[in-house]
Amino acid sequence: VTPKNKLGTYLSLGGCTITFGPAFAPVVCGALVTNLGWRSIFLAPILGMTLLGVLGFIYVKDLENSEAHLDAPSVTLSGVTLFALSFGLAEIAIDMVLGAVSLIIAVAAAGIFVARQLTCQYPLIELSPMRRVSFWPAAVFALVSLMSTFSMSVLLPLYLEGACGITAFVAGVVMLIPVLCNAASISGRIMDKRGGWPLIPLGFASIAVGFALMAIFASTYSIVAMFFASALVFIGVGMSLAPSQTAGLRTLPPRENPFGVALMTTFTQI
């Protein structure tokens, strides 16, 4: 329902929620853990989900209705693929053999899943957009951009607390400004007016420089250096995520728009 000439702006707002949520969590969780203990972190999602459930019941409406079909083997294969992938990546550094076997299972299940999507009557995910050379690179770009921000959201608080010795709350506060740099990104509007060049390359360059600086200064335990380096990463994510999604989705015909969004969402989960 979004006009294509405003797609970048809307996706930029959506990207802010995707990256702002998990990156802002250390501030809230840090304050709770520091003052109330680790069990208190469950209060925020309980309250949040309750509120969203009530608001969603009142305000979320169907735009259109049509007959829906769910292919059970596809659901099973997708679950096996994502579980085996996640387990394999987590286990590979602990038990290399078990991790490798899990990753092999993930690749095999993914191959069977893709084959079924191309042949069954009601595919779980329509893969036709992936045949377009104008779409699939954008999905990969969005994947890399999201990997950057999610890894930062997990690893940076651990570094600030474990290596630098600051409290969970202070670690969250240190991350707050870089996160706001991402959330304040106007890349979507720039994308709508000027296109993806040079916005997307500059975004990934900023991510690369930020990570390089973090690697260089990590051994110095300088909170100031890590602050500015992480800001570069989050700014880069703000410049690359929504424009990458826009660049891909904008090239699809209207019939394939829902499938493109579903694929982008799948890449987000991966």
C-alpha positions as CSV (number, residue, x, y, z in Angstrom):
1,V,0.0,0.0,0.0
2,T,3.0,2.3,0.1
3,P,3.7,4.4,-3.0
4,K,6.9,3.4,-4.6
5,N,8.3,6.9,-4.6
6,K,8.0,6.9,-0.7
7,L,9.1,3.3,-0.2
8,G,12.6,4.2,1.0
9,T,11.2,6.5,3.7
10,Y,8.8,3.9,5.0
11,L,11.4,1.1,5.0
12,S,13.8,3.4,6.8
13,L,11.2,3.9,9.6
14,G,10.8,0.1,9.7
15,G,14.5,-0.4,9.7
16,C,14.9,1.9,12.6
17,T,12.5,-0.3,14.7
18,I,14.4,-3.4,13.7
19,T,17.8,-2.1,14.7
20,F,16.7,0.3,17.5
21,G,14.9,-2.4,19.4
22,P,17.7,-4.9,20.0
23,A,20.3,-2.2,20.3
24,F,18.3,-0.1,22.8
25,A,17.6,-3.2,24.9
26,P,21.0,-3.1,26.8
27,V,20.0,0.3,28.3
28,V,16.7,-1.0,29.7
29,C,18.0,-4.5,30.6
30,G,21.2,-2.9,32.1
31,A,19.2,-0.7,34.4
32,L,17.0,-3.6,35.4
33,V,19.9,-6.0,36.0
34,T,22.0,-3.5,37.9
35,N,19.1,-2.5,40.2
36,L,16.7,-5.4,40.4
37,G,18.7,-8.5,39.4
38,W,18.7,-10.6,36.2
39,R,15.2,-12.1,36.6
40,S,13.7,-8.6,36.3
41,I,14.6,-8.4,32.5
42,F,11.5,-10.6,31.9
43,L,9.2,-7.8,33.1
44,A,9.8,-5.6,30.0
45,P,8.7,-8.2,27.4
46,I,5.8,-9.3,29.5
47,L,4.5,-5.8,29.8
48,G,5.3,-4.9,26.2
49,M,3.7,-8.0,24.7
50,T,0.6,-7.5,26.8
51,L,0.2,-3.9,25.7
52,L,0.9,-4.7,22.1
53,G,-1.6,-7.6,22.2
54,V,-4.4,-5.2,23.4
55,L,-3.5,-2.5,20.9
56,G,-3.2,-5.0,18.0
57,F,-6.6,-6.5,18.8
58,I,-8.1,-3.0,18.6
59,Y,-6.2,-1.3,15.7
60,V,-4.8,-4.0,13.4
61,K,-7.2,-4.6,10.4
62,D,-7.0,-6.8,7.4
63,L,-6.3,-4.9,4.1
64,E,-7.7,-7.8,2.0
65,N,-8.7,-11.4,2.5
66,S,-8.1,-14.4,0.3
67,E,-8.1,-18.1,0.7
68,A,-4.9,-19.2,2.5
69,H,-3.0,-22.5,2.2
70,L,-0.2,-23.8,4.4
71,D,2.1,-26.5,3.1
72,A,3.1,-28.6,6.2
73,P,6.3,-30.2,4.7
74,S,7.6,-26.7,3.8
75,V,7.0,-25.5,7.3
76,T,8.8,-28.5,8.7
77,L,11.8,-28.1,6.3
78,S,12.1,-24.4,7.1
79,G,12.1,-25.2,10.8
80,V,14.8,-27.9,10.4
81,T,16.9,-25.6,8.2
82,L,16.9,-22.6,10.6
83,F,17.3,-24.8,13.7
84,A,20.2,-26.8,12.2
85,L,21.8,-23.6,11.0
86,S,21.6,-21.8,14.3
87,F,22.7,-24.9,16.3
88,G,25.6,-25.6,13.9
89,L,26.9,-22.1,14.1
90,A,26.7,-22.0,17.9
91,E,28.2,-25.5,18.3
92,I,31.0,-25.3,15.7
93,A,33.4,-23.7,18.2
94,I,32.6,-26.2,21.0
95,D,32.3,-29.5,19.1
96,M,33.5,-29.1,15.5
97,V,32.2,-32.5,14.4
98,L,28.7,-32.0,15.8
99,G,28.6,-28.4,14.5
100,A,29.7,-29.5,11.0
101,V,27.1,-32.3,10.9
102,S,24.4,-29.8,11.9
103,L,25.5,-27.3,9.2
104,I,25.5,-30.1,6.6
105,I,21.9,-31.0,7.6
106,A,21.0,-27.3,7.3
107,V,22.4,-27.1,3.8
108,A,20.6,-30.3,2.8
109,A,17.3,-29.3,4.3
110,A,17.6,-25.9,2.6
111,G,18.1,-27.5,-0.7
112,I,15.1,-29.7,-0.3
113,F,13.1,-26.7,0.9
114,V,14.0,-24.7,-2.2
115,A,13.2,-27.6,-4.5
116,R,9.8,-28.0,-2.9
117,Q,9.0,-24.3,-3.1
118,L,9.6,-24.5,-6.9
119,T,7.4,-27.5,-7.4
120,C,4.5,-27.6,-4.8
121,Q,1.1,-26.0,-5.5
122,Y,1.1,-23.7,-2.5
123,P,4.7,-22.8,-1.6
124,L,5.4,-21.4,1.9
125,I,7.6,-18.7,0.2
126,E,7.4,-17.8,-3.4
127,L,11.0,-17.7,-4.7
128,S,10.3,-15.9,-8.0
129,P,11.9,-12.6,-6.9
130,M,15.2,-14.5,-6.3
131,R,15.4,-15.1,-10.0
132,R,15.8,-11.3,-10.5
133,V,19.4,-10.1,-10.5
134,S,18.0,-6.8,-9.4
135,F,16.5,-8.3,-6.2
136,W,18.7,-11.0,-4.6
137,P,21.9,-8.9,-4.2
138,A,19.8,-6.4,-2.2
139,A,18.5,-9.1,0.0
140,V,22.2,-10.2,0.7
141,F,23.1,-6.6,1.4
142,A,20.3,-6.3,4.0
143,L,21.4,-9.6,5.5
144,V,25.0,-8.3,6.0
145,S,23.7,-5.0,7.4
146,L,21.5,-6.7,9.9
147,M,24.3,-9.1,10.9
148,S,26.4,-6.0,11.7
149,T,23.9,-4.4,14.1
150,F,22.7,-7.6,15.8
151,S,26.3,-8.7,16.5
152,M,27.1,-5.3,17.9
153,S,24.0,-5.5,20.1
154,V,25.2,-8.8,21.7
155,L,29.0,-8.5,21.7
156,L,29.6,-4.8,22.5
157,P,27.8,-4.9,25.9
158,L,29.8,-8.1,26.8
159,Y,33.0,-6.3,25.9
160,L,32.2,-3.2,27.8
161,E,31.1,-5.1,30.9
162,G,33.6,-8.0,30.8
163,A,36.7,-6.3,29.5
164,C,36.2,-2.7,30.5
165,G,34.6,-3.5,33.9
166,I,31.6,-1.1,33.7
167,T,28.1,-2.0,34.9
168,A,25.4,-3.3,32.6
169,F,23.5,0.0,32.8
170,V,26.5,2.2,31.9
171,A,27.3,-0.1,29.0
172,G,23.8,0.4,27.7
173,V,24.1,4.2,28.1
174,V,27.5,4.1,26.2
175,M,25.7,2.4,23.3
176,L,22.7,4.7,23.4
177,I,24.1,7.6,21.3
178,P,25.5,5.3,18.5
179,V,22.1,3.6,18.4
180,L,20.3,7.0,18.1
181,C,22.6,7.9,15.2
182,N,21.2,4.9,13.4
183,A,17.6,5.6,14.4
184,A,18.0,9.2,13.2
185,S,19.1,8.2,9.8
186,I,17.4,10.0,6.9
187,S,18.8,7.5,4.4
188,G,15.3,6.5,3.3
189,R,14.4,10.0,2.1
190,I,17.7,10.3,0.3
191,M,17.1,7.0,-1.3
192,D,13.7,8.2,-2.6
193,K,15.2,11.3,-4.0
194,R,18.6,10.3,-5.3
195,G,18.7,6.5,-5.4
196,G,21.1,4.0,-3.9
197,W,24.4,5.4,-5.2
198,P,26.6,6.4,-3.4
199,L,24.5,5.9,-0.2
200,I,24.7,2.1,0.0
201,P,28.5,1.8,-0.7
202,L,29.2,4.6,1.8
203,G,27.1,2.8,4.4
204,F,29.0,-0.4,4.1
205,A,32.3,1.5,4.0
206,S,31.3,3.1,7.3
207,I,30.5,-0.3,8.8
208,A,33.8,-1.8,7.6
209,V,35.9,1.2,9.0
210,G,34.0,1.0,12.3
211,F,34.6,-2.7,12.8
212,A,38.3,-2.2,11.8
213,L,38.7,0.5,14.5
214,M,37.0,-1.7,17.1
215,A,39.5,-4.5,16.3
216,I,42.5,-2.1,16.5
217,F,41.5,-0.4,19.8
218,A,39.9,-3.3,21.6
219,S,43.1,-4.2,23.4
220,T,43.4,-0.7,24.7
221,Y,40.1,-0.9,26.7
222,S,39.3,2.6,25.6
223,I,35.6,3.3,26.0
224,V,35.9,6.5,24.1
225,A,37.5,4.8,21.1
226,M,34.8,2.0,21.1
227,F,32.1,4.6,21.4
228,F,33.2,6.4,18.2
229,A,33.9,3.1,16.4
230,S,30.5,1.7,17.2
231,A,28.9,5.0,16.1
232,L,30.4,4.5,12.7
233,V,29.0,1.0,12.5
234,F,25.5,2.1,13.5
235,I,25.6,5.1,11.1
236,G,26.6,2.7,8.3
237,V,23.7,0.4,9.1
238,G,21.4,3.3,9.0
239,M,22.7,4.2,5.5
240,S,22.7,0.7,4.1
241,L,19.8,-1.3,5.5
242,A,16.6,0.5,4.3
243,P,18.2,1.6,1.0
244,S,19.2,-2.0,0.3
245,Q,15.7,-3.2,1.0
246,T,14.3,-0.4,-1.1
247,A,16.6,-1.1,-4.0
248,G,15.4,-4.7,-4.2
249,L,11.7,-4.2,-3.5
250,R,11.4,-1.3,-5.9
251,T,12.3,-3.5,-8.9
252,L,9.5,-6.0,-8.3
253,P,6.2,-5.9,-10.1
254,P,3.1,-5.5,-7.8
255,R,2.3,-9.2,-7.9
256,E,5.7,-10.1,-6.5
257,N,5.8,-7.4,-3.8
258,P,4.4,-9.7,-1.0
259,F,6.9,-12.4,-1.9
260,G,9.8,-9.9,-1.9
261,V,8.8,-8.7,1.6
262,A,8.5,-12.3,2.8
263,L,12.0,-13.1,1.5
264,M,13.4,-9.9,3.1
265,T,11.8,-11.0,6.4
266,T,13.3,-14.4,6.1
267,F,16.8,-13.0,5.5
268,T,16.2,-10.8,8.6
269,Q,15.6,-14.0,10.7
270,I,18.6,-15.7,9.3
